Amino acid sequence: MKNLIALTCLLLASFATPSFAHESTNDCDKQAATITDTAKRAEFMKSCLKKVDEEKSYEQDLHDKRQHCDTNAENMKLEGKKKEEYLNHCYKENDFDKSNPHPKM
């Protein structure tokens, strides 16, 4: 009974997530369809959805970084090769590593 409640709560939580996550939830559901034990299925769904969430977070971080770099290049009024060099460096830069600063523009 506890397993059924846990599975129900997990599934309800997955429906409460934003719409972009539904594709990933469906992928997890398809993979979990062959698991008959409710406890194992609930554990699999939990780990699968956590992995999907981590991937989405990483993609969002990359998007934010690119947007930040593009805005900086635009504000600095960079063009051509200087803009390309700046963006290439900015995309790869670790913001916490001060030993590798942006190139002088």
For each residue, the residues with C-beta under 8 A, 3 or more apart:
1: 4 5
2: 5 6
3: 6 7 38 39 42
4: 1 7 8 38
5: 1 2 8 9
6: 2 3 9 10 39 42
7: 3 4 10 11 38 41 42 45
8: 4 5 11 12
9: 5 6 12 13
10: 6 7 13 14 42 45 46 49
11: 7 8 14 15 45
12: 8 9 15 16
13: 9 10 16 17
14: 10 11 17 21 25 28 45 49
15: 11 12 25
16: 12 13
17: 13 14 21 22 25
18: 21
19: 22
20: 23 56
21: 14 17 18 24 25 52 53 56
22: 17 19 25 26
23: 20 26 27
24: 21 27 28 49 52 56
25: 14 15 17 21 22 28 29 49 52
26: 22 23 29 30
27: 23 24 30 31 48 52
28: 14 24 25 31 32 44 45 48 49 52
29: 25 26 32 33 45
30: 26 27 33
31: 27 28 34 44 48
32: 28 29 35 41 44 45 48
33: 29 30
34: 31
35: 32 40 41 44
36: 41
37: 40 41
38: 3 4 7 41 42
39: 3 6 42 43
40: 35 37 43 44
41: 7 32 35 36 37 38 44 45
42: 3 6 7 10 38 39 45 46
43: 39 40 46 47
44: 28 31 32 35 40 41 47 48
45: 7 10 11 14 28 29 32 41 42 48 49
46: 10 42 43 49 50
47: 43 44 50 51
48: 27 28 31 32 44 45 51 52
49: 10 14 24 25 28 45 46 52 53
50: 46 47 53 54
51: 47 48 54 55
52: 21 24 25 27 28 48 49 55 56
53: 21 49 50 56 57
54: 50 51 57 58
55: 51 52 58 59
56: 20 21 24 52 53 59 60
57: 53 54 60 61
58: 54 55 61 62
59: 55 56 62 63
60: 56 57 63 64
61: 57 58 64 65
62: 58 59 65 66
63: 59 60 66 67
64: 60 61 67 68
65: 61 62 68 69 90 91
66: 62 63 69 70 91
67: 63 64 70 71
68: 64 65 71 72 90
69: 65 66 72 73 86 87 90 91
70: 66 67 73 74 87
71: 67 68 74 75
72: 68 69 75 76 86 90
73: 69 70 76 78 83 86 87 90
74: 70 71 77 78
75: 71 72
76: 72 73 86 105
77: 74
78: 73 74 82 83 86 105
79: 82 83
80: 83 84
81: 84 85
82: 78 79 85 86 105
83: 73 78 79 80 86 87
84: 80 81 87 88
85: 81 82 88 89 103
86: 69 72 73 76 78 82 83 89 90 102 103 105
87: 69 70 73 83 84 90 91
88: 84 85 91 92
89: 85 86 92 93 102 103
90: 65 68 69 72 73 86 87 93 102
91: 65 66 69 87 88
92: 88 89
93: 89 90 97 100 102
94: 97 100
95:
96:
97: 93 94 100
98: 101
99:
100: 93 94 97
101: 98
102: 86 89 90 93 105
103: 85 86 89
104:
105: 76 78 82 86 102
